[in-house]
Amino acid sequence: MPPNTAAIRVGGLHRTYGKTQALQGLDFEVPVGQLTGFLGPNGAGKTTTFRAILGLTRPDAGDIEVLGLGVPAGLPQIVKRVGVIVEEPGLITTLSGRINLAVAADTLGFGHERIQEMLDFVGLSEDADRKAGDYSKGMRQRLALAAALLGDPDLLILDEPLDGLDPAGQHAFRARLRDLATEGKTVVVSTHDLADIEALADYVIVIDRGRLVTQGTLDSLLEGGKTRVRAHDISGARIALEAAGFETQQDELGVLVFSMEGAAIVRALAEAGIYPDEVRPEKSTLESVFLGLTGLAVR
């Protein structure tokens, strides 16, 4: 990743709690202006990593840089430029949504000028003067997003923001997150719902047992190194490809070739007198990639 394109840089991060090694030399970078999925099984170290990035826990070793500033030295400047949502928003249920935002703005040292704009953005204008205690969970999550955006942050860190939302609430929240990424905000989402990340993310980071497993664009992760071939003589196509040294698997959809060398695949088929109907990269699901990388279902 070129210089000055990382919103977060983590290098050699270690953190031990008693005999438990939560982080073991963790390294990764979050690209600026994209929506990044931060994934890992339970116990992978995601929460510890977020706490370290936000200055809530101090690592035993390693370096953290957020928006070009080192942690912890740069935290006074960083906190003004970062919005955060944890699993359960800390709202004052006896106060209205609008007043909750006013309290949040006062606590964080922000003005009130963006309150109505943020209520509009998250779709809560009509319910802004109702008590937050009367809100559905989806409405509370959207209010938490509005609070996180009051300071017009450059970076959003969201821990399980869609947890417990109904389908309509998930759809609305996803739309808001995509809008933010389109505007150039950097959004980091940690969740166990891989379908959410597959629907939302531009970039993915996977960690397990406190170490980086992989990082890269979502498209590159899902390509999976396989090519789908369809042809009239599918058995002949498979024989030709295996004769050329390719590993293959035949199914009802055609031949799956364990290679991304499209030109070489077409050449091998042509040399055997077989002209395919289709040769295209075969994408995996994020769930299958995740399970393959970690070797375990979500723990």
N, C-alpha and C positions, 0 to 999 in steps of 0.2 A: 504494500500500500504506500503510495507516495507521501512525502512529508506534508503536514498540515491538512491531511484529509481524515484524520481520526478524531472523533469527539471524545473518545475514551481510549487510553492506552494503559494496559496492565502488564507488568513485567515481573516474572519470578516471584509471584505472590505466595507467601506461606502463612498459614494461621493454624495454630494448634489449640484445642480446648482439652486440657487434661491429657489423656492418651489418644484423643481423636485428632487426626490430621484432616482438618476441614479443607484446607487449600494446600496443594503440594506443587509449588512452582508454576502457578497458573499464569499463562500469557495469552492475551488476545487484544484485538483492536476493534472498536466500533466505528464504522465509517460515518462521516458527517452527512446530514441531509437525507438519510435513509431510515426505513423502518427495519429494525434488527430484532430477530427472535433470539432470546437467550434461553437455551434449553438444557435440560439435564434431568436425570432421575431424582427422586427424593434422596437427599443426602449428598447430592453432587457438589454442593458448595455455592449454590446460586444466591441464597439469602446472605451468607457470609460475605460473598463478593459484593453484593449491593451495599451492605453495611460498611464495608471497607471503602468503597467508592464514595459514599456519602459522608465519610468521616465518623461514622457511628461506632466503628470498632477499628482498632489499630492492628495491622498485620505484623507478624513476627519478622518478616523480611519481604523485600520487593518494592516496586515503585508503581505509583498510580498517577496518571495525568488526566485531568478532566478539562476539556475546552482549552487546552494549552497551558493549564496551570497545575502545579504539583499539589498533591494531597499529602499531608494536611495543611501545608503552608498557605495554599491558595483558597482554602475553604471560605473565608469571608467574601471573596469575590464570586466563587463558584455557586454558593447557595442562592444568590440573586438570579442566576442564569439557568437553574435547574428546577423543573417541576417533578413532583414525586407522588405516586399513588401506591398505597399499600393495600393488602387484601380487603380490609374493612375500613372505609373512610371514617375519620374521626370527626363526626358532625355533632353539633349541638341540636338535639332533636326537638327542643322546645322553641327553637327560633326558626324563622322562615329561611328558605333557601337563599334569598337575597341578603338577609342579615348574616347568615353564615359566611357568605362571600365577603361581606364588609369586615367581619371579625378576622377572617383569614388575611385580608389585605392589610388590616391594621397590625396584625401579629408579624407579618413578613415585611412590613415597612413599605407597602405599595399604596398607591392612590386608589380611589374608587372609580376612576374614569372608565376602566375596562369591565366593570361588573355587568352592565347591561349587555355589552357586546358579547361577553362570554356566556351569559344566559341564553342569548340568541343562538350562539354557535352550538351549544349542547342541546338546544331544543327545550329549554325549561322556562322560557319567558312567561308562558301562561300560568305556570305553577310556581313562579318565583316567590309569591307572598304566602304560600302555604307552609305549614310547619314541616320541617325536614323529617320529623318523626312519622308523618303521614305519607312519605314518599315510598314508592316501591324500591326494591334493591337496584334495579336498573336506573331509576331516577337519582338515587343516592350516588351511584357510580358516576353518572354524568355530572352531578354537582361537584364531586371530587375532582373530575377532570377540569371543570371550570375553575375551581380553586387553584389547581396546579398551573393553569395557564394565565393567572392574573398578572404575573410579572413578565409576560411575553417571553418565556424561557427559550433558550436555544436547544435545550436538551430535556427530554421527558423520560423518566425511568418508572415503569409501570409493572407492578408485581401482581399477577393474576387479576388483571382489570376486568375480565369477562366472567369471572367465577360466579356461578349461580344466577346469571342473567337468563331470561327467557329468550327464545329465538328472535323476537322483535327487538328486545333490548340489545342483544349481541349485534344484530345487523346495524342498529343505529350507532352503537359505539364503534364498530369497525369503520363505518363511514367517516366518523369524526377523526379517527386515527389516520385513515388514508388521506383525508384532507390536510391534516397537519404535515404529513410526510411530503405531500405535493407542494406545500408552502415552503419546504426546505428545512423544516424542523427535524431534528434527530430524535427518533423515538425508539426506546429499548423496551421490549415487552418480554417478560418472563411468564410462561404459562405451561401447564401440562396438556393443554388442548392443542394438539399438533395441527388439527384442521384449521384452527384460528390462524396459526402462523403460516400455514400453506396458503391461506386466503389473503394474508396481509403483508407478509415480510418481503423485503428486497434482499436481505442478508441474514445469515443464520450463524450462530455460535453454539456449539454443543460442548458441554463439559461433563465430566464424570469423575467422581472420587477426587475432586479438587484439582483436576488437570484438564487442559484443553484436549478435546477429541478431534474437532475439526472446526473450521470457519471458512465461510465463502458465500458467494451469492446463492440465493435459493435455486436458481436455474441450474447452476453448476452442480449443486448437491443432488438435484433430482435427475440429472442426465443419466447417472448411474453406470456409465461406461457400456451401454448396450445399444444395439441397433435392431430395429424390426424390419424384416424382409417379407414381402408378400410377392408371390409369383404363381403362375398357372401350374407349373411343375414343382410343387413345394418339396417333394422328396428329392428330386434331382437337384434342387437348389441347395438343400442341406448337404447332400453328398459332395457337391462341388465345393462348398465352403469349407467343409471339414478336410477335404483333400488339399485345400489351399492353406490349411493350418489353423483355421478358426475354430474356436469352441462354440457349439451351437446347442439350441434346445428347440424342439418342434412342438407346437401346440395348435389349437384350433384357429389361431390368428395368423399363423405362418411360422417363420423361423426367427427365433431370437438369437442374435449373434453377440457374443460377449466381447465386443470391440466397438470403438467409435470411428474406425477407419473406413468411412463411407466409400471413398474412391476405390480403395483396395477391395472392398466387398463387391462393388459393382464390376470391377475388372475381373475378379475371380469367376463371377457368374457369367459374364460375357464370353470369357475364354471357354466356358463349358457350353456355350450356345444358349444360355438362359438369360432372358431379358425381364427383369423384375417389374412388377406393377408398382411397387412402392419400396423405397429404402429410406428409413427415417430414424432419428434417435428415439429411443424408448425411455420415457420418463418414469421414474419410480414415484411412489407416494412418500411424503415426508415421514410418515409412520414407519414404513419399511426401512427407510434409510436410517432413521433414528435407532430402531431396534437392532439393525445390523451393526451400527457403530458402537452402541453401548453394550450389546449382547444380552440385554435384559429388557423386559417390559418396564413401564414406569413404576418405580419402586415406592 
